Amino acid sequence: MAARLFQGLILQMKDTVDRTFGVMDATGTIVACTELPRIGEIREDVAAELSYTNNLIVCDHFTYKPVLGQSSRFEYAVFVKGDDEVAKNICGIVAVAIGSIRSLYDEKHDKFTFIKNIILDNILPGDIYIKSRELHFGSDVPRVVFFVRQMSNQDIAAIDVIANLYPDKQKDFVININETDIVLVKEVRPNVDAKELNRIAKSIEDALNSELMISSAIGIGTVVGQLKDIAKSFKEAQVAIDVGRVFDSEKSIISFENLGVGRLIYQLPTTLCEMFLSEVFRKESIDSLDNETLFTIQKFFENSLNVSETSRKLFVHRNTLVYRLEKIKKITGLDLREFDHAIVFKVALMVKKYLVSRENKS
């Protein structure tokens, strides 16, 4: 990647410099040059000599100047054809340009790797502060993690689509986790609200759908103010997707802060969930309820346990709905018209969904 940057810069300078010049790496291999056929040539003797000095050297009518890396060791060198003062001046100017673009590339790459190591827990918490200072990284800037999962038509170009939406590589970092999952670590303004976070997630969803015909699910973590907490926001965004796909499967954008009781259920062991269901449904199993009955229950909950409103939405007589509720009470022992019973039943339905999702995964 660095070689491509060097070649691009050299081609831009070519018309203003009336000399052959280029860049070679520490092995002596030419990686960029105004004369393209020279790329790939190896000058081992020159590389060996440059490894012992930081000064200009002249060899075989070419002037060389090392470009030092962060370790102050020779990693690349600029060369210019000629051994006169003009060649030396050109060599110095090109070395400064190459060194600058190299520093920008290394900083960007190191920041990207740094963020990736944080979210994947590949760096010790105590090292995060030290590394952030080395990289001149704002450690107290508000950031949030968006976890994007491709649900259909996975495409490797998805990461480029998201990266193009947020091109500021010093503030926003787009990271590929695996073949389906992509993470956006985004810097946000202080006191950003949930509406703005959903707008960002929606723009990602729309871009993937319109450009690549990919449907996606997007989890949103909480906004954090410290670099070390990015890992926490990442895990929250991941949980948001996993929990949301179980309890709110019709939603494509799920925020961790809105998971509610589903988040608690998702953390319970399956044995405890099965025990809870057996205690709630002592008379009959929840599986004994047919689809029409379950649909009636769903609508009853959606309409805040209001019998009249639910019967209107279901296009049935009020007495018909009351009869169905009585039937449910007879089967399960729970009267959904009573608030406490309704809560228990609602949680039981969520627990059942969770168990079914675990069975499908295994």
N, C-alpha and C positions, 0 to 999 in steps of 0.2 A: 504493500500500500504506500509506504514512504517513497519507493522508487517511482511510482506513478506521479506523486506530488512533485518530486524533483524534476521529472521529465516535463511535466506541464509548465513549471516555472522556467526551465531552461529554454523551452520553445518560445515562451513569451519574451525572453531576453535576447533571443538569437538575432533578431533583426537590428538590435542596437549595439551588439558586440561583434566586431569584425575579426573574430578568432574562433577556432575550434575549442570548445570547453565542455566539461561534464562533471559527473560525480562517480566515484568508485567507493565500494564498501571496504571493510577491514580485511577482507580476503584478497583484495586487489581486483575484484570483479567490477567492471564498469556497468553501472545500473542506469545511468542516464547520460545522454550526450547529444550535442547538436548534430553530430554525424551518426545517424541511427545504426549503420552497419557496425560501428564500434561497440555497441551495447553487447555485453557478454564477454568481451575481451578480458583477459586476466593479466595483471601486472603485479605478481607476487613479490618481486624484489623491491619495488617501490613501497608496497604495503608494509614489508618488513622494516624498511628504513623509517617510515612514518610512525611506526609503533614506539620509536625511541625519542621522538621529538614533537614539539608543538609548533615548530617554526616552518617557514617556507623551505622547500627543497627543490632543486632542479635536477632533472634526470632525462637524458635522451631528448633534449630540446623541448621538454614540457616542464611547467612550473606547477608544484603541488602545495596545497595548504590543507592541513587536517581540520575537520569540523568535529569538535569534541561533544560527547554526550553528557548526560547528567553525572556520570561516574568520572568525568574529566579524562576519559580514555578515548583514543582514536577509534571512531566507529565509521565515519565517512570522511572522504577527502575530496576537495575540488581540484580539478586540473585544468590548465589553460595551455594551449600550444604556444611555445615561445619561451625564451629565457631572459627577455629584456625587462625594463622597468614597466612598460605597458602591460606585459603579461602578469607581472607581480601585482600591479594595481587592480587589474581585472579579477585576478584570483582572489584578492582580499574582498572585493565588493561582492562577488558571487558567493564566497564563503559566508559572508554576513547574511545574505538572502537565504541561502540554504539552511543556515543555522536557525534563523527565525522561523521558517516554515516547519522545520523539524521540531522545534520547541512547541509550536502550536499543535502539531500532530500528536506529539508525545503527551502533552497535557490533556488533550481531548481523550486520547486512548486510555490514559491512566485514570481519568475521572470516570469513564465508562466502566472500566474494570473494577474500580473502587466501589461504585454503586452496586454493581452486580454481586460483588463479594459481600456487601452488607446485606442485601435481601436474601442471599442464599446462606447466610451465617458462615461465611468462609473467612471471616476476619474477627479477631478478638475485640470485644467492646473497648478495651483500653487502647487499642491501636487505632481506632476510628478517629479520635481527636487528633492524634499525632499526624496521621496520614492526611487528614483534611487540611491541616496547616501547611503541610508540604505542598499540597496541590492548590493552595489559596482558595479553598472551598468554603463558601458560607455555611457554617454549621448550624446557625439558628434561623434559617430561612424556612417558611412554611412549605411543606411538600405533601403530596398525596399520591398513592399508588392506585392505578387502574389495571385490573387484571382482565385481559381480553382472551376469551376462549373461542376458537373457531368451531362452530357447531356443524357446519357442512361445507363441502367443497374447499377443504384446506388448501392453502396456496402459500408458497414460500415468499411470494411478493407482498403478503399482508403486512409484514414488518416495514416494508418500504412505504406502503400507503400511510401507515400511522406516522412514520418518521417524517414524511412530507407535510403532514398536518402541523407538526411541531418541530420546525427545523433548527431551533436554537439549541445546539448541541452542548452548550455550556450550562444550560438550565434544565432542559428536558432530556430524559434518557429512555430510549426504546430498546428493550432487551428481549431477545428470543429465549424462552425457557425450554420449549420442546416443539414438536411438530404442530401442535395445536394451540399452545399458550404463549401469549406475548404480554409483556409488562411495560406500562408507561409510568415512569417516575416523574411527576410534573411539579414544577415550582408554581405555587399559586400566591395570590395576594393575601395579605392578612385579613382575617375575618371573612374569608370566602364562604358563601352559603351553599346549602345543599342544591339549590336550583342551578347554580353555576356549575357545580360538579356534574350534575345530571346532563347539563347542556354539553359539556366536554365529552362525556360518555356517548351521548347521542350523536355527536359529530363523528366520532370514531365508528360507531355502528353504521351510520349512513354511508360513510366513505367506503367501508369494506363491502357493503351491500351494492352500492352503485358501481364501483370500479371492478370488483372481483366476484360479484354475486355470492358473497359469503354471508351467511347468517351467523350471528355471534351472541355470546352472553358476556356481559361486562360487570365485574364486581368492583365496588369502590370502597377502599379502606378509609380510615379516619385521617384527617389532616394532622400532621405531626410537625413539631417545631425543631426537632433535633435530628441530626443525621443518623444517630444510633437507632432512632425509632422508626426509620424507614422499613426495617425488617418487620416491625409490628404491623405497620400499615399494609405491607405486602401479604402477611398471613391473614389479616382481616379481609382483604379483597378476595383472597383465595377462598376463605370460608364463606364469604358472601355468595360467591357463585355456587359452591357446593350445597349450601343450605337453601339458597334461592331456587335451585333447580329441583329441590325436593318439595318445598312448601309453597313456592310461587312460580311454578313452571311456566305460567303464561307471561311472566315478565322477562325481559331480556337485559334490563339494567337493574342491578340490585346493590343497595348500599348496606354496608355492615351495620350502620347505626339504625337501620329500619328492620332488622331481622326479628326482633322481639323474642317471643318464647321459643321460636324455631331454633334459635342459636343454642338454647339450653338443652333442648331435646337432642340436638345433633351431637352433643358431647356425652350423652348418657350411654352406658353399655347396653347392648341388645337384651341381655338377660333381665335387666331391671325394667326395660320397656315392656317385655313380654309379661313380666310379673304384674306390671301396672294394668295392662289390658285385661288380664285374667281376673283382677280384682274389680275393675270397673264393670265388666260384662260377665257377671256371675251367672246370669240366667242363660243367655245365648251369646255366641261369639259374634263379633262385629261383622264377620263374613256372612252371617245370616240375613243381613240387610240387603235388599235388592237395589238395583241402580236407581229406580224411581224414588225409593225411600231416601237414598243418599242424596239425590238431587233436591228433594224437598227439604232435607236438613240443611243443605248448603244455602239454599235461597232463604230459609228461615234465619240463618245466621247473618246473611248479607243484609237483611232488612231489620236487623237489631231486635230479633225475637218478637216482631210485631205481626200478629196473626192476620189482621185485616190487610196490611200492606203486602204481606207475602202471598196471601190468597189472590190478591189482585194481580200481582206479578206472574203468578202461576196460572192465571185464568181458570181458577177453580172456586167453587163456593166456599165460604168461610167454614161451614160445617164439615165439608170434605177435608179441609186442612186439619181441623180439630180431630177428626176421626183418625187421620194419618198420625198425628202426634200421639194420640192415645195408643195407637198400635205400636209405635216406637217405645212408649213407656212400658207397655206390656212385655215387649221382647227384651228390652234392655234394663228395665227398672229405673230409667231416668226420664224425668219429665222436662222436656226442653223449654217449657214455658217458665220454669223456675231458673233464675239466674245462676245459682250455684251448680245445678245439674247441667245447664248449658255449657258452662265453663269446662266442667269435667269432660263432657262429651266432645267439645271442640279440641281439647288437648289430646283426648284419646284418638281422634281422627288423625291428628298430626303425627302422633306416635306410630300409628298404623302406616301412614305414608312413609315415615322414616324407615320402618322395618322392611317394607316392600322395596325401598330403594337399596337397602343393604343387601337384600336377597338377590336383586338384579345385578349388583356389582360382583357378587361372589360366583 
